[in-house]
Amino acid sequence: MEHFKIGYVAKSHGLKGEVTIVLGPDCPDLESAKSIHVELGHQLVPHFIESISIKGVKAYVKLENIDTPEAAASLKGCSLFLPKKERPKLSRGEFYSDEVIGFEVTDAETGVLGEVSEVFESGPNRFLMIMRNGKEIMIPINGPFITDMNKSKKKISVELPEGFLEI
């Protein structure tokens, strides 16, 4: 997929067709964004941004050709996306959640644990989700567990504490 999710439309806002959006953790600064893609059905439909006001994890956005509260309300719950090429580069060792899906995870003691099936977010915490022998393993991303990541080889090395896999 050439786009990445940045948030979703929470509700309509005001009388001129604005929407309130909730921004996800991977959302870059939208102040300079010219357009945004709205997922309608199973298609991404580009919309030009007329104005945007960001307040913490929420933003109030006026999209071109969305001019009534009813039109804005029809977008409630829709996911919002930007092209991946507009995503800022991260520092070494940092990654976006969708980048590591399919990476092989290897523990220093146990060996290969499996592939990352998803990155689960719970509040400020992110976890690598791995299926191993029919059991789901959640490895915290924040913390001492990840010792190395090689994006070109699609590999993540971890050092899990003794007994971690028995939990």
C-alpha positions, -999 to +999 in steps of 0.1 A: +000+000+000+014+034-010-005+053+018-004+052+055-031+059+080-029+091+100-062+091+119-099+091+114-129+115+112-145+117+147-175+140+139-186+170+120-176+204+135-195+237+130-219+248+103-196+251+073-187+214+067-156+211+089-147+178+106-129+169+138-102+143+132-083+123+157-047+120+148-028+087+151+007+083+166+023+081+132+007+113+119+033+139+107+027+176+110-003+184+088+002+222+088+018+220+053-004+193+039-023+203+008-046+172+006-056+141+025-071+108+013-104+097+028-113+060+028-148+058+013-159+022+009-127+005-001-113+034-021-091+063-011-106+096-023-083+126-023-097+159-008-080+192-008-075+209+026-089+244+028-079+250+064-066+231+094-063+239+131-044+213+152-050+211+189-030+182+205-042+148+191-072+165+174-074+187+143-103+207+129-103+205+091-122+221+063-121+200+032-129+215-003-164+207-015-176+195+019-197+226+027-226+214+050-228+197+084-246+168+067-218+163+042-192+165+070-213+140+091-212+115+062-174+112+067-177+103+104-157+071+111-137+073+078-100+066+080-076+092+067-044+086+048-014+104+033+010+091+007+040+073+022+064+097+003+051+125+025+061+107+057+091+122+075+122+101+078+128+087+113+160+085+133+180+054+132+163+026+152+129+042+150+101+029+127+066+033+116+042+006+127+033-006+092+070-008+082+078-039+103+049-062+094+064-094+082+098-088+098+114-119+114+119-117+151+148-136+167+155-139+204+191-142+216+184-174+236+154-191+219+162-183+182+135-174+157+102-165+173+082-158+142+071-129+120+055-096+131+018-099+123+009-065+135+019-036+157-007-032+185-011+002+202-025+006+237-023+042+248+013+054+245+026+019+243+033-001+211+038-039+210+051-062+183+025-090+178+039-124+168+022-158+164+043-186+178+030-222+179-006-209+178+000-185+207+001-147+204+032-130+218+033-093+226+067-077+228+068-041+241+086-018+217+094+008+243+119-007+267+150-028+267+138-058+247+147-048+211+184-050+207+188-045+169+167-039+138+178-043+102+152-028+078+170-040+047+171-077+059+137-074+076+149-087+109+145-077+145+167-090+173+153-091+208+165-102+243+136-114+263+138-120+300+138-156+313+102-169+314+088-142+291+075-168+266+057-188+293+035-159+303 
